[in-house]
Amino acid sequence: MRIDKLQRIAVGALEDIKARDIQVLDVRARTSLYDTMVIASADSNRQVRALANHVRDKLKEASDAASEVAEEA
């Protein structure tokens, strides 16, 4: 899956449950581990956990859907 699509999914998931101050940073010049980093704020620890779980679930759904399409081809 392409990086830009992953970013859109992650940002969309964060927006779904009201994350604040969402930033997408290009970190390619700083590290070889990642291309981008998505950062967001929340009002409580509970909301941070909910944001992380929601992003994980949405990315997993997208990954599973991409795998199904690849298997059909």
ABEGO torsion letter per residue (X at the ends): XBAAAAAAAAAAAAAAAGBBGBBBBBAAAABAABABBBBBBBABAAAAAAAAAAAAAAAAAAAAAAAAAAAAX
